[in-house]
Amino acid sequence: MHKIHFKLAWRKIVQDKVFYITCVLGLTGAIAFCLSILFSIKYEFSFDRFHKNQGRLFRLEMTDFQNPDGNSSEAMAHSLFFPFIAGDEIKQSFPEVSAINRIEILQSPVFVKANQISFKESNTLFADAGLFSMFSFRIEKGDPLSALSAPNMVVLSHSVARKYFGSADPVGKVVEIKLDSLKPFIVSAVA
């Protein structure tokens, strides 16, 4: 019985090829579109799920109106960059905010000197002392609560620590970082 149904369906497909090709292509496109949206949503929700306080963490974004009258949507600019004083002001103005952590990503490469060898590093961050109490980043060596307790302390990633110091323990060693001039920083932790 099923053989007869398949024969009838095949004859119908052969008789009206354009219609069935259009249907199959439309269905394929719809499935591909739905899968791409599903994977995009899954990708966006996969970030920073390991933080223990993830339900209490928020990122601020600033909308800046370039146009003085402010009624043109094309004139808006979105930014994650705030003046450093804004962090303290937000914490004082809003009692709901229990902690603020400011992170600055340096746009230009930084020169680092370790073991008398100079390196050019990109993706360098500056952060407040409470970074590791607010976020649950894994620390391999060092104390996460005191890792950034002084302005001259630095936390290195595992790969950067290995590049600078090899297999030796980098905690307590000094690296020199050129910001406006070459300044010494003590490695306080390895993440």
C-alpha positions in Angstrom: 0.0 0.0 0.0 2.8 2.4 0.8 4.4 1.6 -2.5 1.3 3.0 -4.3 1.5 6.2 -2.3 5.2 6.7 -3.1 4.5 6.1 -6.8 1.6 8.6 -6.9 3.7 11.2 -5.0 6.7 10.6 -7.4 4.4 11.1 -10.5 3.0 14.3 -9.0 6.5 15.6 -8.4 7.6 14.8 -11.9 4.6 16.4 -13.4 5.0 19.7 -11.5 8.7 20.0 -10.9 8.9 23.8 -10.5 6.3 23.9 -7.8 7.9 21.1 -5.7 11.4 22.5 -6.2 10.1 25.9 -5.0 8.5 24.2 -2.0 11.6 22.2 -1.0 13.8 25.3 -1.4 11.4 27.4 0.7 11.3 24.8 3.4 15.1 24.5 3.4 15.5 28.2 3.6 13.0 28.5 6.5 14.7 25.7 8.5 18.2 27.3 7.9 16.9 30.7 9.0 15.3 29.3 12.2 18.5 27.3 13.0 20.7 30.4 12.5 18.5 32.4 14.8 18.5 29.6 17.4 22.3 29.3 17.3 22.7 33.1 17.5 20.5 33.2 20.6 22.3 30.3 22.2 25.7 32.0 21.4 24.6 35.3 23.0 23.3 33.6 26.2 26.5 31.5 26.5 28.7 34.4 27.8 29.7 34.7 31.4 27.5 31.9 32.7 30.1 30.7 35.1 30.0 33.7 37.4 28.4 32.8 40.7 26.7 36.2 41.0 25.5 36.2 37.3 22.0 37.3 38.3 23.3 40.3 40.1 25.8 41.5 37.5 24.9 44.2 35.0 26.8 46.2 32.4 26.1 49.8 31.9 25.9 51.4 28.5 25.9 55.1 27.7 23.9 56.6 24.9 25.3 59.8 23.7 23.3 62.1 21.4 25.6 63.7 18.9 22.9 66.0 17.6 22.1 69.0 20.0 18.3 68.6 19.6 18.6 64.9 20.3 15.6 63.8 18.1 17.5 62.0 15.3 18.0 58.3 15.9 21.0 58.4 13.5 22.8 60.8 15.8 22.9 58.4 18.8 26.2 56.7 19.7 26.3 53.8 22.2 29.4 53.4 24.3 30.6 51.3 27.2 33.2 54.0 28.2 32.4 56.2 31.2 34.5 58.7 33.0 36.2 56.9 36.0 34.4 59.3 38.4 31.0 58.0 37.2 31.5 54.7 39.1 31.7 56.3 42.5 28.8 58.7 41.6 26.6 55.8 40.6 27.3 53.9 43.8 26.5 57.0 45.9 23.3 57.9 43.9 21.7 54.5 43.7 21.5 52.5 47.0 20.5 49.4 45.0 24.1 49.2 43.7 26.2 47.2 46.1 29.5 47.3 44.2 31.0 48.9 41.1 33.9 47.6 39.1 35.4 49.6 36.3 37.3 47.9 33.5 39.2 49.7 30.8 40.4 47.9 27.7 43.5 49.6 26.3 43.0 50.2 22.6 46.7 50.5 21.7 49.4 47.8 22.3 51.4 48.0 25.5 55.1 47.3 25.9 56.1 44.9 28.7 59.6 44.1 29.9 60.0 40.8 31.8 63.3 39.0 32.5 65.1 41.7 30.5 63.0 40.8 27.4 60.5 43.2 25.8 57.1 42.1 24.6 54.4 43.9 22.7 51.0 43.0 24.2 47.5 43.8 23.1 44.2 43.1 24.9 45.4 44.7 28.1 42.9 45.6 30.8 42.9 48.0 33.8 40.4 47.0 36.5 39.4 48.0 40.0 40.5 46.0 43.1 37.2 44.3 43.5 37.3 42.5 40.1 37.9 39.0 41.6 35.3 39.4 44.4 32.6 40.4 41.9 33.5 38.0 39.1 34.2 34.3 39.4 37.4 34.1 37.3 39.5 31.2 38.1 42.9 32.0 39.7 45.6 29.4 39.4 48.2 31.1 41.7 47.9 33.9 44.1 45.0 35.3 46.3 42.0 36.5 44.3 40.9 39.0 47.0 44.2 40.8 47.3 45.4 40.3 43.7 44.6 43.9 42.7 44.7 45.6 46.2 47.5 48.0 45.2 47.9 50.2 42.1 51.2 48.5 41.1 49.9 44.9 41.0 49.2 43.0 37.9 47.4 39.7 37.2 48.7 37.7 34.2 46.9 35.0 32.2 48.4 31.5 32.2 49.7 31.8 28.7 51.3 35.2 29.3 52.9 34.1 32.5 54.4 31.1 30.7 55.7 33.4 27.9 57.4 35.8 30.4 58.7 33.4 33.0 58.6 29.9 31.5 57.8 27.2 34.1 58.9 29.4 37.1 56.4 30.7 39.6 55.6 34.3 38.4 53.9 35.4 41.6 56.0 38.1 43.4 58.2 38.8 40.3 58.3 42.2 38.7 57.4 43.2 35.2 57.8 46.6 33.8 54.9 48.1 31.7 55.3 51.1 29.6 52.3 53.4 30.0 53.6 56.9 29.8 56.9 55.7 31.1 58.3 52.3 32.2 56.8 51.4 35.6 57.4 48.3 37.7 54.4 46.1 38.5 54.4 43.1 40.9 52.8 39.9 39.6 50.2 39.1 42.3 48.2 36.3 40.6 47.9 34.1 37.5 44.5 33.6 36.1 
